[in-house]
Structure formats: C-alpha cells, structure tokens
Amino acid sequence: MSRFACPPLLHGPWTRALWSPLLRAGAFGALRGGHPGYPALGVTVPVPTPGELGLALERLSGTGTHVTLLCPPALARTAPDLLRAATRAGHEIAGDGLTRGAGEVALLQTVAGQQVTAWRLRPPERSGAALRTLAAWDIHPLPPALPAPEPGGTAEVSPADLRVRLDDWRARGYRPVPVRELPGLRTATPADLAQHVYMRLVEDRFSAQSHLVDLTQRADGVMRIAPLDHAPPPLPFPPRTPTAELHLHSPRVVGLAARSPLTAYRAYARSWGDVARALQTRPELAQAQVIFGVTLLFGPLEKAGFTVVELPPLQARWYGLGFRLLRLAYGTARPPSEGLPKMAWMTREAFLARHGGTGTESGTGPGD
C-alpha cells in the first residue's frame, strides 16, 4: 500500500478523530517539523482574505523576516497581485482549507509563481479525498502549530500580531523562518506519533502532578524546577527541609547534544541564571533551602558547584532504567555519561551566591 493510500475502513465520518494521529505518524507525507537543536521557528500566518494578506505583507515589510503564508485557493482569483508580491518578497505560499480539486492547486501555484509544497487542513476539513488530492501534487500536510514556541517547531500568528510576536520570539533567541526553511524538516514517522503519545500521557501528567515550573522560555533554556516540602534521601538535611528538584527539558537536551556537545553544555550553563531568577521571584520556590537533581549529567553539575553523592544501589538502578526509557523515547541510545545516575545538591545560599548574577540575557540563544 502506498504511503498516500487510505484504507477503505477510514472513509466514514466516525473516523475523523483518527486523522490527527495518522498525520502525526506521517500519513500522506505529513511533515513533522525541524531539528530541535537549532533555534529556528517555522512561522505560519493565516491570510484568509485579501485584506489580511495585505496587512501581513505590510507588517513584514522591512523586518528582514520571511514566513509561511497560509492562503486559501480563492486568493488566486481575488488577490493575484498580492500573491505575486508575497513571492517576490521571499515568503512561502502554503495552501489553506479545502480545495475543489487539482485545478485550484494549479491556479494557486501559477498565480503565486512558486511551487506549493505544504498545506494546512483543519480537523473538520480532513478527508481521504482531500489528502489524496494534495498528495498527487506532492503537497505535504503541515505539522500542527504548537501552543508555545519550540526549537524546530511551528507557531501560528495572525497578521495583526506579527510585529509583537516576532520581536518577542527574537528576544527569546528564536530565528523565525518559513516552514520550508526549518533545518531538518522531514516527513513524520510512526516513531513521532509514539513520542507525542508518550509526552502527553507521561511527561505532561508528571509536570502537572509535580507542579513543575517551566524555565524554557528562551530558545536554549533547558531547565525546569519543582518545589518540594521535604528533603528526599540521600540529601544530608532534615526530612522536612523544603527543597527544589531540577528537571531537564529532555527533547531540547537531546536535540542540542545531537547538534553539538559544546552547544548543549553552553545551554546547560546559561540555564543556571534562569534557575536563580526563579528562586528569587517565584513564590512557590521561596522556602526552598536546597536545590538538587538526580541525573547522569553529574559532571557539569560538579563544575557548577554542586556536591555529588551516590544513590542507594536499588534507587540508582531504578532511575537508570527511567533514563534509558527517556533516551529511547527521545531518539538517542547514547548515554551522556558512564555508570548509574547520581544525586547532586547545593544549598540555596551557595547557589545564589554562585549563579544569582549569571548573565543570561533573554536574547542570548544558541547560534547557527
């Protein structure tokens, strides 16, 4: 069966909920996104009317930024001059919404003066017929826009909000680009669907239950931190001592390490400033007296001033199994260090004395 084929049982209206997981797994050549180790962010701008297309071009003029404009086929008839202007300005034209057939696709490409290689179909618009029409033209369904920016991901913004959002993303170290220019853009695979399910069922649930504070607003921020009302062993403190547990943003760490170990280490070091600011400004962390983490990356923690201690053997093996599963889920089998994980800790006072003045300006991100 072709990768564009649609099984007969997937034509009924009750199957609409199945399209999302199928596309996440790469059905009909659906795109997955770019490499998570680079700060590029694919920006899509829906322009359903000539007025909104004109506003988008006006807001983008002089910014030096190119984006992906989501254009319904009707614009080829109602705003041909604006479509040609968008192409001359260097923007990507992607389709948006239902199409009545190959003729509309051909007209959009002809008027825009560029090949349309990506298309957005909202869930109610997805059907085997619509996806087969696009696949016949080698047009790929776009990856879903993310609720918050992620390196290698896509973000959607209205024409009216373009300037503000672009300035904010750049200040956080992102590089806004058309989707087609994302480094490592590729077709999704079933492994991507499995990773998505893991993140929703395991990572998101753990984050909610642990009240994790996300410190990854910058493009290369890799830290998260959870407030605890106790000091777990083997920390050498009374059991009721308030603490804060460090966690890594696993997909980013894997992506940065795959790009370059030095890039990953620099992002790791920059993130100490994020932790210091959180300790000083977040009410839920105000009582924490100790910062600790259980990790295989205890070498960089020692360099950052942490004290490293051995875990009890059974606990170390249990954590080691969890880290192996994480590496499999995020696509790397290579451990970041040899041996079993260890615990690293530092008192709040010592941490702030060492890292409280760390210069991590919001615009400092990973270079290209």
C-alpha atoms as one frame of an Amber mdcrd trajectory, in Angstrom:
protein
   0.000   0.000   0.000   1.302   3.455  -0.897   2.151   5.890   1.899  -0.606
   8.068   0.367  -3.200   5.328   0.366  -6.263   5.422   2.576  -7.657   2.084
   3.832 -11.332   1.596   2.897 -12.399   1.487   6.543 -11.104   5.029   7.060
 -13.703   6.771   4.890 -16.639   7.013   7.328 -17.457  10.189   9.295 -16.720
   8.383  12.560 -13.048   8.199  11.560 -12.457  11.984  11.721 -10.719  11.632
  15.100  -8.213   9.217  13.531  -6.767  11.720  11.072  -4.724  13.576  13.681
  -2.734  10.514  14.864  -2.389   9.236  11.303  -0.894  12.526  10.142   1.400
  12.653  13.171   2.648   9.245  12.011   3.380  10.531   8.502   0.293   9.515
   6.536   0.063  11.300   3.165   3.585  12.652   3.658   2.627  14.854   6.623
   5.515  16.949   7.922   6.935  16.539  11.387   8.947  19.725  11.935  12.619
  20.618  12.141  15.669  19.714  14.206  15.121  20.526  17.919  18.747  21.562
  18.390  18.502  24.720  16.271  16.647  27.904  17.274  14.709  28.162  14.001
  10.936  28.558  14.430   8.614  27.949  11.483   6.105  30.823  11.415   2.732
  30.393   9.702   0.362  33.313   9.097  -3.240  32.594   8.054  -4.439  35.121
   5.451  -7.987  34.091   4.521  -8.851  37.417   2.822  -7.061  39.894   0.546
  -7.170  42.459   3.351  -5.358  40.155   5.773  -2.811  39.174   3.139  -2.104
  42.848   2.503  -1.796  43.535   6.241   0.631  40.626   6.671   2.846  41.913
   3.859   2.748  45.408   5.339   3.701  44.196   8.832   6.529  42.058   7.437
   7.941  44.754   5.178  11.342  45.940   6.327  11.697  43.296   9.059  14.002
  41.008   7.071  11.788  38.088   8.130  10.183  35.601   5.783   7.228  33.436
   6.833   4.791  30.851   5.513   1.533  32.480   4.404  -1.486  30.170   4.650
  -3.512  31.067   1.577  -6.893  29.618   0.578  -7.059  28.821  -3.158  -9.645
  31.587  -3.670  -6.919  34.213  -3.214  -5.536  33.239  -6.603  -8.679  34.819
  -8.098  -9.334  37.636  -5.624  -5.782  38.843  -4.861  -3.369  37.708  -7.604
  -1.189  40.832  -7.347  -0.738  40.374  -3.598   0.187  36.702  -4.052   2.851
  37.630  -6.586   4.102  40.366  -4.240   4.389  37.810  -1.423   6.538  35.573
  -3.619   8.751  38.489  -4.683   9.211  39.384  -1.004  10.553  35.858  -0.315
   7.629  34.377   1.609   6.478  30.782   1.296   2.964  30.271  -0.063   1.176
  27.303   1.523  -2.389  26.262   0.895  -5.121  26.552   3.490  -8.501  24.885
   3.728 -10.494  22.721   1.368  -9.757  22.630  -2.316 -12.223  21.646  -5.029
  -9.572  19.762  -6.923  -6.331  19.837  -8.834  -7.395  22.898 -10.846  -7.389
  25.135  -7.759  -3.993  23.833  -6.692  -2.580  24.510 -10.149  -4.067  28.023
 -10.242  -2.629  28.902  -6.807   0.847  27.787  -7.896   0.641  29.562 -11.245
  -0.561  32.876  -9.828   1.864  32.809  -6.873   4.751  31.951  -9.182   6.115
  29.275  -6.857   5.534  25.599  -6.179   3.186  24.994  -3.275   4.661  22.157
  -1.203   2.689  22.424   2.069  -0.956  22.780   3.051  -2.973  23.224   6.211
  -6.189  21.294   6.678  -8.080  21.893   9.917  -9.580  18.773  11.555 -13.092
  19.287  10.098 -11.573  19.629   6.604  -9.577  16.403   6.643 -10.724  13.561
   4.460  -9.147  10.851   2.380 -10.225  12.624  -0.820  -8.720  15.977   0.202
  -5.453  14.399   1.342  -5.159  12.280  -1.809  -5.629  15.370  -3.972  -2.778
  17.127  -2.198  -0.556  14.037  -2.241  -0.986  13.731  -6.004   0.686  17.165
  -6.274   3.427  16.188  -3.790   1.967  18.634  -1.258   2.532  17.789   2.398
   0.190  18.455   5.340   1.808  20.980   7.675   2.713  19.953  11.234   0.316
  21.234  13.917   1.164  24.684  15.271   2.406  24.499  18.868   0.789  26.413
  21.757   4.226  27.757  22.748   7.366  28.142  20.605   9.813  25.242  20.478
  13.071  24.958  18.509  12.286  23.283  15.200   8.542  23.643  15.745   5.889
  25.752  14.076   3.932  28.671  15.508   0.873  30.401  14.078   0.321  34.160
  14.362  -2.318  36.500  12.968  -1.276  39.360  10.663  -2.253  41.942  13.297
   0.049  40.381  15.914   3.052  39.808  13.657   5.340  42.611  14.803   4.842
  41.994  18.532   5.220  38.239  18.282   8.285  38.395  16.022  10.002  40.817
  18.408   9.192  38.564  21.361  10.489  35.412  19.643  13.724  37.101  18.626
  14.212  38.396  22.178  13.977  34.785  23.368  16.666  33.654  20.934  14.438
  32.216  18.189  15.013  32.724  14.465  11.638  32.988  12.672  11.688  31.323
   9.223   9.262  29.850   6.673   8.403  26.249   7.467  10.250  25.001   4.380
  13.493  26.538   5.758  13.434  24.706   9.092  16.732  22.788   9.456  15.973
  19.090   9.373  12.372  19.423   8.172  11.170  15.941   7.307   8.206  13.651
   6.889   6.798  12.265  10.132   7.114   8.584  11.068   5.250   6.271  13.462
   8.042   6.910  15.984   6.991  10.575  16.079   3.445   9.562  16.961   4.772
   7.310  19.729   6.853  10.180  21.107   3.830  12.505  21.034   1.711   9.971
  22.919   4.490   9.497  25.486   4.779  13.238  26.071   1.040  13.704  26.508
   0.482  10.651  28.726   3.706  10.692  30.762   5.576  13.997  30.574   2.540
  16.296  30.733   0.950  14.305  33.550   4.181  14.279  35.549   4.598  18.022
  35.030   1.098  18.722  36.306   1.384  16.423  39.313   4.815  17.774  40.267
   3.843  21.436  39.756   6.897  21.882  37.563   7.954  25.468  36.929   8.932
  25.736  33.258  12.111  27.760  32.697  12.400  27.115  28.961  11.016  30.345
  27.534  14.368  31.046  25.850  15.181  29.034  22.737  18.040  27.269  24.546
  16.543  27.124  28.034  16.699  23.533  29.262  15.731  23.669  32.944  12.526
  23.024  34.852  12.195  23.020  38.616   9.710  21.520  41.068   9.080  22.721
  44.659   9.108  20.003  47.334   8.142  20.211  51.001  10.740  17.631  52.046
  14.342  16.557  51.537  14.468  13.063  49.984  17.384  10.764  50.872  20.330
  10.731  50.488  20.265  14.525  50.962  22.070  15.275  54.264  19.280  17.500
  55.615  16.308  17.023  57.969  13.410  15.270  56.159  11.076  18.293  56.424
  13.522  20.720  54.796  11.853  22.460  51.791  13.782  21.741  48.595  13.610
  22.325  44.840  14.225  19.500  42.369  15.801  20.196  38.980  14.498  18.554
  35.811  15.708  18.852  32.230  13.629  19.554  29.140  14.559  16.227  27.567
  13.724  16.882  23.870  15.806  20.065  23.870  18.768  18.466  25.592  18.706
  15.567  23.112  18.440  17.961  20.164  21.215  20.252  21.377  23.505  17.310
  22.154  22.870  15.817  18.702  23.890  19.118  17.161  26.981  19.593  19.313
  28.013  18.548  22.857  29.526  22.010  23.331  26.240  23.669  22.315  24.379
  21.505  24.829  26.853  22.340  27.595  26.594  26.075  26.924  22.796  25.909
  27.045  23.060  23.957  30.290  25.344  26.621  31.788  23.144  29.520  30.653
  20.147  27.925  32.321  21.596  28.384  35.819  20.638  32.049  35.558  17.048
  31.001  34.840  17.026  28.839  37.966  18.477  31.653  40.083  15.809  34.103
  38.922  13.064  31.573  39.590  14.332  31.030  43.151  14.251  34.786  43.721
  10.925  35.571  42.090   8.617  32.517  42.204   6.500  32.331  45.409   6.337
  28.524  45.295  10.135  28.360  45.482  10.579  30.989  48.208  11.046  28.424
  51.013  13.381  26.033  49.197  16.630  25.683  51.130  18.331  23.122  48.873
  18.463  22.662  45.082  19.082  19.108  43.881  18.721  16.808  40.930  19.106
  13.135  40.079  20.974  12.913  36.802  23.545  11.244  34.588  24.943  14.713
  33.852  26.683  14.979  37.202  29.953  16.115  35.620  28.585  19.525  34.562
  26.814  19.810  37.912  30.103  19.363  39.751  31.613  22.115  37.603  28.640
  24.306  38.546  29.453  23.869  42.251  27.099  21.036  43.204  28.039  18.288
  45.637  27.583  14.858  44.042  26.543  11.856  46.159  25.861   8.229  45.345
  22.296   6.947  45.350  21.395   3.680  47.129  22.027   0.860  44.603  18.375
  -0.121  44.105  17.327   3.514  43.693  20.176   4.160  41.249  19.143   1.180
  39.091  15.514   2.320  39.117  16.458   5.825  37.979  18.855   4.359  35.433
  16.007   2.358  33.881  13.890   5.502  33.696  16.673   7.428  31.954  17.146
   4.619  29.429  13.433   4.790  28.585  13.704   8.575  28.211  16.601   8.214
  25.778  14.626   5.736  23.713  11.538   7.968  23.728  13.525  10.976  22.510
  15.606   9.221  19.929  19.043   8.679  21.388  20.584   5.494  22.705  23.887
   7.060  23.734  24.163   7.803  27.468  25.511  11.254  28.441  27.903   9.629
  30.932  29.047   6.236  32.048  27.595   4.375  35.004  24.471   4.921  37.075
  22.817   8.261  37.896  23.800  10.203  40.994  22.283  12.948  43.097  23.779
  16.446  43.084  22.828  19.182  45.537  23.676  22.720  46.610  22.205  24.960
  49.283  20.073  27.881  48.156  22.525  30.365  49.672  25.503  28.855  47.865
  23.617  28.552  44.589  22.514  32.186  44.556  25.973  33.347  45.586  27.458
  31.487  42.627  24.750  31.819  39.962  22.498  34.657  41.094  24.378  37.116
  38.916  24.686  34.820  35.894  24.251  36.871  32.740  21.652  35.106  30.653
  20.034  37.867  28.693  16.732  36.758  27.171  18.108  37.286  23.677  21.136
  35.063  24.193  20.359  31.863  22.366  22.150  29.102  20.525  23.911  30.289
  17.422  23.504  28.821  13.992
